[in-house]
């Protein structure tokens, strides 16, 4: 039975509205297949094969709509703007950012609620989302350490220096003092963030290294007593069940005796993956320093440009709000979550901290006065 035959009984004589919708679906399927082919053209090996297989699956869906439309296909249409924009990005970027956007696009498929689509097609779209999620996860793992430091650094710079500048402004001090406080906060915060991130990442890597198997221990394997040794205890300590550990130890010793033992490759690969996900201490520190500084400079800009009093404060708040919305949206896109919700969350947190500091500044200013 074909997918078209398993559709949820679309009307025999489709209305003009339904024909327009099916033509739109057809154009979108063609555009989505092109996105996957464009992404595949920038990759090799397994990832390329996976993306081409997804493009072939979209071709099946295209065939479904062609069959339903019959001789009423009409003139070829362009896919919706969002899908065409994805194609543009796929041809020029092709990285995890584009995969994250494609993942969100697959999650918004209308097939689950459209009677003209089939259950198979709706299920396909759900599986496509998971496939793209898996591909994007590889890129997210590579980005996670340095990207985390960059996002945290930028947002800390934006929020902390906006709060500092607004709090100082609320006390009624001169623009020169507010500017000096803002620049001091920028430098002190960037140095603190960079140093803290370096220590954090280095400490995490050292903990992983301490927990990773020591390669030198493999040299002792050739000297172990085959009949009485503690090798099975090593594998039990790593989480194997006693019987499994005994069997694995016997297999390792057998391969050592035969000269075919090549080491515990999985342990090495796991350790390498963990280190890759964390990032390097220097990279995280530099990223954190630069992004904190780039965020912290924004609340200071109005004062550097000579704006005064309440006008400078409002401009600073607006500029920081735009930056918070942007960073929140980017985080939402890369994490596969709703970008608008993430953006508004960032904005609410930043403005909440700034408002609290402004109120404290008013209080201290009134007390001093």
C-alpha positions in Angstrom: 0.0 0.0 0.0 1.4 3.4 -1.0 1.6 6.5 1.3 -1.0 8.2 -0.9 -3.4 5.3 -0.4 -2.9 5.5 3.4 -3.7 9.2 3.5 -6.6 10.0 5.8 -9.1 10.0 2.9 -8.6 13.4 1.3 -11.6 14.6 -0.7 -12.0 13.3 -4.2 -12.4 16.8 -5.6 -10.1 19.1 -3.7 -11.1 22.7 -3.2 -9.0 25.6 -4.5 -7.8 26.2 -1.0 -6.6 22.6 -0.6 -4.9 22.7 -4.0 -2.9 25.9 -2.9 -1.9 24.2 0.3 -0.7 21.0 -1.5 1.2 23.1 -4.0 2.9 24.9 -1.1 3.7 21.5 0.6 5.2 20.4 -2.7 7.4 23.5 -3.0 8.5 23.2 0.6 9.5 19.5 0.2 11.6 20.4 -2.9 13.2 23.2 -1.0 13.9 21.1 2.0 15.5 18.4 -0.1 17.7 21.1 -1.7 18.8 22.2 1.8 19.9 18.7 2.7 21.8 18.3 -0.6 23.5 21.7 0.0 24.5 20.6 3.5 25.7 17.3 2.2 27.9 19.1 -0.4 29.9 20.6 2.5 30.5 17.3 4.2 32.2 13.9 3.6 31.8 10.4 4.8 28.9 9.3 7.1 27.4 12.8 7.6 27.2 13.3 3.9 25.5 9.9 3.4 23.0 10.7 6.2 22.1 14.1 4.7 21.6 12.6 1.2 19.3 10.0 2.7 17.2 12.7 4.2 17.0 14.4 0.9 15.8 11.2 -0.7 13.1 10.9 2.0 11.9 14.4 1.1 11.7 13.2 -2.5 9.2 10.5 -1.3 7.0 13.2 0.2 7.3 15.3 -3.0 5.9 12.3 -4.9 3.0 12.0 -2.5 1.9 15.6 -3.3 2.5 15.2 -7.0 0.2 12.2 -7.0 -2.5 14.0 -5.1 -2.3 17.1 -7.4 -2.3 15.0 -10.6 -2.7 17.3 -13.6 -3.4 20.3 -11.3 0.2 20.7 -10.2 0.3 24.1 -11.8 3.3 26.3 -12.3 6.3 25.5 -10.1 6.3 27.5 -6.9 9.0 28.6 -4.5 9.2 27.2 -1.0 8.4 29.5 1.9 11.0 32.2 2.7 12.2 30.4 5.9 13.1 27.3 3.9 14.8 29.3 1.1 16.8 31.2 3.7 17.9 27.9 5.2 19.1 26.9 1.7 21.1 30.1 1.4 22.8 29.6 4.8 23.4 25.9 4.0 25.3 26.8 0.8 27.5 29.4 2.5 27.8 28.2 6.1 26.7 24.6 6.6 27.6 24.4 10.3 25.9 23.6 13.5 23.9 26.9 13.4 22.2 25.8 10.1 21.6 22.3 11.5 19.9 23.8 14.5 17.7 25.9 12.3 16.8 22.8 10.2 16.0 20.9 13.4 13.5 23.5 14.4 12.0 23.5 10.9 11.5 19.7 11.0 9.8 20.1 14.4 7.2 22.4 12.9 5.8 20.0 10.3 2.0 20.4 9.7 1.6 16.8 8.5 0.4 15.5 11.9 -2.8 17.6 11.6 -3.4 17.6 7.9 -5.8 15.0 6.6 -4.2 14.9 3.2 -0.8 13.8 4.6 -0.2 10.3 5.8 0.7 9.0 9.2 4.0 7.7 7.7 4.9 11.2 6.5 4.2 12.7 9.9 6.3 10.0 11.5 9.1 10.6 8.9 9.2 14.3 9.9 9.6 13.4 13.6 12.4 11.0 12.7 14.1 13.6 10.5 14.1 16.0 13.4 15.9 13.3 15.6 18.4 12.6 12.8 19.2 16.3 12.4 19.4 16.6 16.2 22.0 13.9 16.3 24.1 15.6 13.6 23.8 19.0 15.3 24.8 17.4 18.6 28.2 16.6 17.2 28.7 20.3 16.5 27.2 21.4 19.8 29.7 19.2 21.6 32.6 20.8 19.8 31.2 24.2 20.6 30.0 23.7 24.1 33.1 24.6 26.1 34.2 27.8 24.4 30.6 28.8 23.3 29.4 28.4 26.9 32.2 30.8 28.1 31.4 33.2 25.3 27.6 33.4 26.0 28.1 33.6 29.8 30.8 36.2 29.4 28.7 38.4 27.1 25.6 38.2 29.2 27.5 38.8 32.4 29.2 41.8 30.9 25.8 43.2 29.7 23.9 42.7 32.9 26.6 43.4 35.5 27.8 46.6 33.8 24.3 47.9 33.0 23.4 47.3 36.7 26.6 49.1 37.8 26.1 52.1 35.5 22.4 52.4 36.3 23.0 52.1 40.0 25.7 54.7 39.9 23.5 57.0 37.8 20.7 56.7 40.3 22.8 58.0 43.1 23.1 61.3 41.3 26.9 61.3 40.8 28.4 63.1 37.7 28.8 61.5 34.3 32.6 61.3 34.8 32.2 59.1 37.8 29.6 56.9 36.1 32.0 56.5 33.1 35.0 55.7 35.3 32.9 53.1 37.3 31.7 51.6 34.0 35.2 51.2 32.6 36.5 49.9 35.9 33.7 47.4 36.0 34.5 46.3 32.4 38.2 45.7 33.1 37.8 44.1 36.5 34.9 41.9 35.3 36.7 40.8 32.1 39.8 39.8 34.0 37.8 38.0 36.6 35.8 36.1 34.1 38.8 35.1 32.0 40.8 33.9 35.1 37.8 32.1 36.6 37.0 30.4 33.3 40.6 29.3 32.8 40.7 27.8 36.3 37.3 26.1 35.9 38.1 24.5 32.6 41.7 23.5 33.6 40.3 21.9 36.8 37.7 20.0 35.0 40.2 18.7 32.4 42.6 17.7 35.2 39.7 15.8 37.0 39.0 13.9 33.7 42.7 13.1 33.2 42.9 11.8 36.8 40.0 9.5 36.1 41.2 8.3 32.7 43.1 5.0 32.4 46.8 5.3 32.6 48.4 4.1 29.3 51.5 3.1 31.2 49.5 0.4 33.0 49.2 -1.5 29.7 53.0 -2.2 29.9 52.3 -4.4 32.9 49.9 -6.7 31.1 52.7 -8.8 29.6 54.1 -9.6 33.0 50.8 -10.6 34.7 50.3 -14.1 36.0 47.7 -15.6 33.7 46.3 -17.7 36.6 46.3 -15.2 39.4 46.0 -11.4 38.7 43.9 -8.4 39.5 43.1 -7.3 36.0 39.4 -8.3 36.4 39.3 -5.9 39.4 40.3 -3.0 37.1 37.2 -3.6 34.9 35.0 -4.1 38.0 36.2 -0.8 39.3 35.2 0.8 36.0 31.6 -0.5 36.4 31.5 -4.0 34.9 29.7 -6.9 36.5 32.0 -9.6 38.1 31.4 -12.2 35.4 31.7 -9.7 32.6 34.9 -8.3 34.1 36.4 -11.8 34.4 35.6 -12.6 30.8 37.0 -9.3 29.5 40.2 -9.8 31.5 40.7 -13.3 30.2 40.1 -12.0 26.6 42.6 -9.2 27.1 45.3 -11.5 28.5 44.7 -13.9 25.6 45.3 -11.2 23.1 48.3 -10.0 25.0 49.8 -13.5 24.9 49.1 -13.7 21.2 50.6 -10.3 20.6 47.4 -8.9 19.1 46.4 -6.5 21.9 46.0 -2.9 20.7 44.9 -1.2 24.0 41.5 0.0 25.3 40.5 2.2 22.4 37.0 3.0 23.7 38.4 4.5 26.9 40.7 6.7 24.9 38.0 7.8 22.6 35.6 8.6 25.5 38.3 10.6 27.2 39.0 12.5 24.0 35.3 13.2 23.5 35.0 14.5 27.1 38.0 16.8 26.6 36.6 18.1 23.3 33.3 18.9 24.9 34.9 20.9 27.7 37.3 22.9 25.5 40.7 24.3 26.4 41.4 26.5 29.4 43.1 29.2 27.3 40.4 29.2 24.6 37.6 29.4 27.2 39.5 32.2 29.1 40.2 34.3 26.1 36.6 33.8 24.8 35.2 34.8 28.2 37.4 37.8 28.5 36.6 39.2 25.0 32.9 38.5 25.2 32.5 40.0 28.7 34.4 43.1 27.5 32.2 43.3 24.4 29.1 43.1 26.5 30.3 45.4 29.2 31.2 48.2 26.8 27.6 48.6 25.6 26.2 50.2 28.7 29.2 52.6 28.8 28.9 53.7 25.1 26.3 56.5 25.7 28.6 58.0 28.4 31.6 57.7 26.1 29.7 59.5 23.4 28.9 62.4 25.8 25.2 61.8 26.6 24.1 63.0 29.9 21.8 62.0 32.8 18.6 60.2 32.2 19.1 60.3 28.4 22.3 58.3 28.7 20.7 55.9 31.1 17.7 55.2 28.7 20.0 54.7 25.7 22.2 52.3 27.7 19.2 50.3 28.7 17.8 50.1 25.2 21.2 49.1 23.7 21.7 46.4 26.3 18.1 45.2 25.8 18.7 44.7 22.1 22.0 42.8 22.8 20.2 40.6 25.4 17.5 39.7 22.9 20.1 38.8 20.3 22.2 36.6 22.6 19.1 34.9 23.9 17.8 34.2 20.4 21.1 32.7 19.3 21.3 30.4 22.4 17.7 29.4 21.6 18.5 28.6 18.0 21.6 26.6 18.8 20.0 24.7 21.6 17.0 23.8 19.4 14.6 25.7 21.7 12.2 28.5 20.9 14.4 31.6 20.2 11.8 34.2 21.2 11.2 32.6 24.6 14.9 32.5 25.2 15.4 36.1 24.1 12.6 37.3 26.4 14.0 35.3 29.3 17.4 36.9 28.8 15.8 40.4 28.6 13.7 39.8 31.8 16.7 38.6 33.8 18.9 41.5 32.6 16.3 44.2 33.2 15.3 42.7 36.5 18.9 42.9 37.8 19.3 46.5 36.5 16.0 47.6 38.1 17.0 46.2 41.4 20.3 48.0 41.3 18.7 51.3 40.2 16.3 51.2 43.2 19.3 50.6 45.5 21.1 53.5 43.8 18.1 55.7 44.5 18.1 54.6 48.1 21.8 55.2 48.7 21.6 58.5 46.8 18.7 59.7 49.0 20.6 58.7 52.2 23.8 60.4 51.1 21.8 63.5 50.2 
